[in-house]
Amino acid sequence: MRCAVVTGASRSAGIAAAVALALARDGWDVLTSGLPAHDAREGWSSEPDEVVTAVRATGVRAAWHEDDLADPAAPARILDAAERELGRPTALVACHAHSESGGVLDTDAAQLDRHLDANARGTILLVQELVRRLEGSGRVVVFTSNPPLAGEIAYAASKGALEWFVRSAAVELGPRGVTINAIDPGPTDTGWMTDELRDAVARRTPLGGAGDPGDSASLAAFLCSDAAGRITGEVIHADGGFSLVGAAPRFGRDRA
């Protein structure tokens, strides 16, 4: 059986949980990872056991590992847990994200560090850890957000860093048989949108309405499949055309 790691998967309503289910339906064993304490700080409920149960219900194996990707030692612990519980992973989908409001003149060094540590450095070290353990080809998918992200400057900086990392890493990792791509899911309603914001998004989206977690999850599963073996270094906007129409409304909340 193939094994994949999905981060940021502690909320059953989130994009990461939908990714884990999409991979499971394609026959992947899945280790989910996340940080319930982060959910609690954001006022969200955390249901990692529900995610694991739903993945197992598809007939594959699943396991959960709690960790904080702001800790540079976390990627090795996550991959160790996957190998111990399910076998050596050949795919990684990084859905985790830290997001705070803060404009150009409001953002301080500590806020920048929090975003860069978890979103950029944590993802890059995860990719390193996966690739170093691979014995053949592999798949990497990361999640990003389309600019402008006015009022979320630290978050924007961390996601911009990831996009350039994806484009550059694709050149290095291609000869190893490893693809790496980024998905911008656009505004996705995982339970945090107000009615006003949901209406604003619908008006600005050519295909109508906010995204559903399953939309970008299906794309992530495809990018991990054999059929996507010639796709790498891409930033794919799975947002119903939202990024084509004007500037985004300010969100102020993590979209995952």
C-alpha positions as CSV (number, residue, x, y, z in Angstrom):
1,M,0.0,0.0,0.0
2,R,1.1,3.6,-0.6
3,C,1.4,5.9,2.3
4,A,0.8,9.7,2.4
5,V,1.2,12.4,5.0
6,V,-1.4,15.2,5.3
7,T,-0.7,18.1,7.7
8,G,-3.2,20.5,9.2
9,A,-5.8,17.7,9.5
10,S,-7.2,18.1,13.0
11,R,-10.5,19.7,11.9
12,S,-13.1,17.4,10.2
13,A,-14.6,20.4,8.3
14,G,-11.2,21.5,7.0
15,I,-9.5,21.2,3.6
16,A,-6.9,18.8,5.0
17,A,-9.5,16.3,6.2
18,A,-11.1,16.4,2.8
19,V,-7.6,15.8,1.2
20,A,-7.0,12.8,3.6
21,L,-10.4,11.3,2.5
22,A,-9.7,11.9,-1.2
23,L,-6.3,10.1,-0.9
24,A,-7.9,7.3,1.0
25,R,-10.5,6.7,-1.7
26,D,-7.6,6.4,-4.1
27,G,-6.1,3.7,-2.0
28,W,-3.5,5.6,0.1
29,D,-2.9,4.8,3.7
30,V,-2.8,8.2,5.4
31,L,-1.1,9.7,8.4
32,T,-2.8,12.9,9.5
33,S,-1.1,15.5,11.6
34,G,-2.1,18.7,13.2
35,L,-2.1,20.9,16.3
36,P,-5.4,21.0,18.3
37,A,-4.0,23.7,20.5
38,H,-3.8,26.0,17.5
39,D,-7.5,25.2,16.7
40,A,-8.5,26.1,20.3
41,R,-6.7,29.4,20.1
42,E,-8.6,30.2,16.9
43,G,-11.9,29.2,18.6
44,W,-12.4,26.1,16.4
45,S,-13.3,22.7,17.5
46,S,-10.7,20.0,16.9
47,E,-11.7,16.4,15.9
48,P,-8.6,14.5,14.8
49,D,-10.1,11.2,15.8
50,E,-13.1,11.8,13.6
51,V,-10.8,12.4,10.7
52,V,-9.0,9.2,11.3
53,T,-12.2,7.3,11.7
54,A,-13.6,8.6,8.4
55,V,-10.4,7.7,6.5
56,R,-10.4,4.2,7.9
57,A,-14.0,3.8,6.9
58,T,-12.8,3.8,3.2
59,G,-10.9,0.6,3.9
60,V,-7.4,1.9,4.2
61,R,-5.1,2.3,7.2
62,A,-4.9,5.6,9.0
63,A,-3.0,7.1,12.0
64,W,-2.8,10.5,13.8
65,H,0.3,12.3,15.0
66,E,0.0,15.6,16.9
67,D,2.9,18.1,16.4
68,D,3.8,21.7,16.0
69,L,5.5,22.6,12.7
70,A,6.9,25.8,14.2
71,D,9.4,23.4,15.9
72,P,12.1,22.5,13.4
73,A,12.3,19.0,14.9
74,A,8.7,18.3,14.1
75,P,9.1,17.2,10.4
76,A,11.4,14.3,11.5
77,R,8.9,13.2,14.2
78,I,6.0,13.3,11.8
79,L,7.8,11.2,9.2
80,D,9.0,8.8,11.9
81,A,5.4,8.4,13.1
82,A,4.3,7.6,9.5
83,E,7.0,5.0,9.0
84,R,6.2,3.4,12.4
85,E,2.5,3.3,12.0
86,L,1.9,2.8,8.2
87,G,5.2,2.5,6.3
88,R,7.4,4.8,4.4
89,P,5.5,7.7,2.9
90,T,5.9,8.6,-0.8
91,A,3.5,11.6,-0.8
92,L,3.1,14.7,1.3
93,V,0.2,17.2,1.2
94,A,1.0,20.2,3.4
95,C,-2.3,21.9,4.3
96,H,-1.3,23.4,7.7
97,A,-1.3,27.2,8.0
98,H,-0.9,29.8,10.7
99,S,-2.8,33.1,9.9
100,E,-3.1,36.3,11.8
101,S,-4.4,39.8,10.8
102,G,-1.7,42.5,10.6
103,G,-1.0,45.1,8.0
104,V,2.4,46.4,6.8
105,L,2.7,48.9,9.7
106,D,1.3,46.6,12.3
107,T,3.3,43.4,11.7
108,D,6.2,43.0,14.1
109,A,9.2,40.6,14.2
110,A,7.4,38.1,16.4
111,Q,4.4,37.8,14.1
112,L,6.6,37.4,11.1
113,D,8.6,34.7,12.8
114,R,5.4,32.8,13.8
115,H,4.2,32.7,10.2
116,L,7.5,32.0,8.5
117,D,8.4,29.3,11.1
118,A,5.2,27.3,10.7
119,N,4.1,28.0,7.1
120,A,7.4,28.3,5.2
121,R,10.2,26.7,7.2
122,G,7.9,23.9,8.5
123,T,6.8,23.0,5.0
124,I,10.3,23.2,3.5
125,L,11.7,21.0,6.3
126,L,8.9,18.5,5.8
127,V,9.7,18.2,2.1
128,Q,13.4,17.7,2.9
129,E,12.6,15.0,5.3
130,L,10.3,13.2,2.9
131,V,12.7,13.3,0.0
132,R,15.7,12.2,2.0
133,R,13.8,9.0,2.9
134,L,12.4,8.2,-0.5
135,E,13.7,5.2,-2.3
136,G,12.0,6.1,-5.6
137,S,9.6,8.7,-7.0
138,G,7.4,10.9,-4.8
139,R,4.7,13.5,-4.8
140,V,4.5,16.8,-2.9
141,V,1.5,19.2,-2.8
142,V,1.5,22.4,-0.7
143,F,-1.4,24.9,-0.2
144,T,-1.0,28.6,-0.9
145,S,-3.2,31.7,-1.2
146,N,-3.5,34.2,-4.0
147,P,-2.4,37.8,-3.4
148,P,-3.2,40.5,-2.7
149,L,-3.6,39.6,1.0
150,A,-3.9,43.2,2.4
151,G,-4.1,43.2,6.2
152,E,-2.4,39.8,6.4
153,I,1.2,40.7,5.6
154,A,3.0,38.0,7.6
155,Y,0.7,35.3,6.1
156,A,1.2,36.7,2.6
157,A,5.0,36.7,3.0
158,S,5.0,33.1,4.2
159,K,2.8,31.9,1.3
160,G,4.9,33.9,-1.2
161,A,8.0,32.2,0.0
162,L,6.3,28.8,-0.5
163,E,5.4,29.5,-4.1
164,W,8.9,30.4,-5.0
165,F,10.1,27.3,-3.1
166,V,7.8,25.1,-5.2
167,R,9.0,26.5,-8.5
168,S,12.7,26.2,-7.5
169,A,12.4,22.8,-5.8
170,A,10.7,21.4,-8.9
171,V,13.9,21.8,-10.8
172,E,16.1,20.2,-8.2
173,L,13.7,17.3,-7.4
174,G,12.6,16.5,-11.0
175,P,15.7,14.3,-11.6
176,R,14.8,12.3,-8.5
177,G,11.3,11.6,-9.9
178,V,9.7,13.9,-7.3
179,T,7.0,16.3,-8.4
180,I,6.0,19.3,-6.3
181,N,3.1,21.6,-6.9
182,A,1.0,24.2,-5.1
183,I,-2.8,24.7,-4.9
184,D,-4.6,27.9,-4.3
185,P,-8.1,26.8,-3.2
186,G,-9.5,30.3,-3.1
187,P,-12.0,31.3,-0.5
188,T,-13.2,28.0,1.0
189,D,-16.1,27.8,3.4
190,T,-15.0,25.5,6.2
191,G,-17.4,27.0,8.8
192,W,-15.7,30.4,9.4
193,M,-17.3,32.6,6.8
194,T,-20.0,35.2,7.7
195,D,-23.1,35.5,5.5
196,E,-21.8,38.9,4.3
197,L,-18.4,37.5,3.3
198,R,-20.0,34.4,1.7
199,D,-22.2,36.7,-0.5
200,A,-19.2,38.9,-1.4
201,V,-17.2,35.9,-2.5
202,A,-20.1,34.6,-4.6
203,R,-20.4,37.9,-6.4
204,R,-16.7,37.9,-7.3
205,T,-16.5,34.2,-8.4
206,P,-17.2,33.5,-12.0
207,L,-18.3,29.9,-11.2
208,G,-20.4,31.2,-8.3
209,G,-20.1,30.6,-4.5
210,A,-17.3,29.9,-2.2
211,G,-15.3,26.7,-2.6
212,D,-16.0,23.4,-0.9
213,P,-13.1,21.5,0.8
214,G,-13.7,18.6,-1.6
215,D,-12.9,20.8,-4.6
216,S,-9.2,21.3,-3.9
217,A,-9.0,17.9,-2.2
218,S,-9.8,16.2,-5.4
219,L,-7.1,18.2,-7.2
220,A,-4.5,17.3,-4.5
221,A,-5.3,13.6,-4.8
222,F,-4.9,13.9,-8.6
223,L,-1.5,15.6,-8.2
224,C,-0.4,12.7,-6.0
225,S,-1.5,10.1,-8.6
226,D,0.5,8.5,-11.4
227,A,-1.6,10.4,-13.9
228,A,0.0,13.7,-12.8
229,G,3.5,12.4,-13.2
230,R,4.4,15.2,-15.8
231,I,3.0,18.1,-13.7
232,T,5.5,19.9,-11.5
233,G,6.5,23.4,-10.4
234,E,2.9,24.7,-10.9
235,V,0.8,27.0,-8.8
236,I,-2.8,25.9,-9.7
237,H,-5.8,28.2,-8.9
238,A,-8.7,25.9,-8.0
239,D,-10.9,28.8,-7.0
240,G,-13.7,29.0,-9.5
241,G,-12.1,31.9,-11.3
242,F,-12.0,34.1,-8.1
243,S,-8.4,35.1,-8.6
244,L,-9.3,36.5,-12.1
245,V,-11.8,39.1,-10.8
246,G,-10.4,42.0,-8.9
247,A,-8.9,42.2,-5.4
248,A,-10.0,39.8,-2.7
249,P,-12.0,41.1,0.3
250,R,-10.1,41.0,3.5
251,F,-10.4,37.7,5.4
252,G,-8.5,37.9,8.6
253,R,-8.9,34.2,9.2
254,D,-7.1,31.1,8.2
255,R,-8.9,29.7,5.2
256,A,-7.9,26.0,5.8
